[in-house]
Amino acid sequence: MIPPVEDEFGHGGCVLVVEDELFIALEVKTVLTEAGFRVLGPASSVDHALDLINEERPNSAVLDFNLGREKVTPIALHLRTLGVPFVLTSATSADELSRHRSLDGISNLGKPTDPIRLVDTVRAMHA
């Protein structure tokens, strides 16, 4: 088990999870929750994610690139505008990801995603 991290409010912060594959979304949510983070979502579409962000600004985000027929780029752009750090968890090739300016400099943890690496990366975004 990954030891939880807590801030002065008793939690590790709020993490937006955007993933359209239900089982992967639930796994990411569980891993982050057990590590002490409060999870916003998971959202499976661009509109749902943007609605969640507009309701509550997350401290960080974990994003899949392909959301069915949609790409995550509008969410990435909005998060950048808000100054919210994010990471990708996608099987999409580095070549394809590099074609999208909203993803410049963003790490991709790939799929399947190592839970310990995911938690460590999210923790670093909250430091």
N, C-alpha and C positions, 0 to 999 in steps of 0.2 A: 504494500500500500504506500502511496505517496503521502508524506506528511503534509498536513494543511499549513497554509500561511494565513496570517490574519493581520489586518491593519487596525488602526485605532477604533474602528467601528465593529470589529469582531468578524470581518470577512476579508477576503482577498481582493475585493473589487468586483466590478460588473463586467462581464465578458459577453459580447454579442457573438452568437454562433450562427453561421449561415451555411447550410448544407441541405441539399435536396434529397439525399439518400437517407431514409428514415433510420435505419439501423446504425449507420455511421453517425448521424446527428445525435442519436440517443447515447451512443458510446462516448462521443466528445463531451456531451453535457454531463454525463456521469463522472468521467475522469476529472473534469474541471470542478464540478461540485464537490467531489470527494477531496480535492486539493484545497478547498476553502473559498472558491470563487462563487459568486452569484451569477447564474447564466441567464442572459436575455435571449429568448428564443428557445429552440432553434427556429430560424426562418428558412423557408424553402424557396423563396422567390425574391426578386429585387423589390417589388412593392411591399411585401411583408417586412423585409429587413429595413427599408426606409421608414416605414410606419413605426417600427420598434425604436429606431434611432430618434425619430422625432418625438416619441413619447418619453424616452429616457436615454440620455447620452451615456453610452458605455465608456468604460475606462480603456478597453481594448476590444479587438475582434479577431475571430478565427473564421476565415472565409474559404469556401470551395470556389473554384473558378467557374465551372460549368453548373448552372442551375437549370436543368432541363434544356430548353431552347435559349435561355438567357445566359449572359455572361455577367460576372460579378462586378464589372468595371464601374457602373454607376454608383454602387455602394462604396467601392474603394475611393472613388473621387470625392464622395460626400464625407467619408471618414477623414480623408486628407484635409479637406476644407475645415473640418472641425478640430483637426489636430489630434485625432484618435489613432493610436498605433494599431497595426493589424498584421497578421501573418496568414499565409495561404496554406491549405492542406488539400493539395490537388494532384491528380495523376497527369495533368496537362504538361506537355513538354516545355522545357525552358525556352525553346525557340518561339513557341506560340505565346507564352507569357510575356516575352520581351517585346512583343508587338504592341503592347498596351502601356502607354505612358503612365496611367494611374497606378501601375504596378512596379514602376521603376524603384529598384532598391529594396523590394519587399522579398523576404525569405519565403521559400516554399518548402514545407516540411514533408511534402509528398503524401502518397497513400500506398499502403496503409501507413498511418501515422503512429510513431512510437509515443505512447502515453507519457513517459517520463520526459522525453524531449519536448512534447507539447506543453506540459506544465512548466518546465524550466523556461521555455520561450515566453509564455504568457507572464510568468513571474518577472522576467527581465523587462517586459514592457511596462509593468506596474512599478518598477523600482524607481 
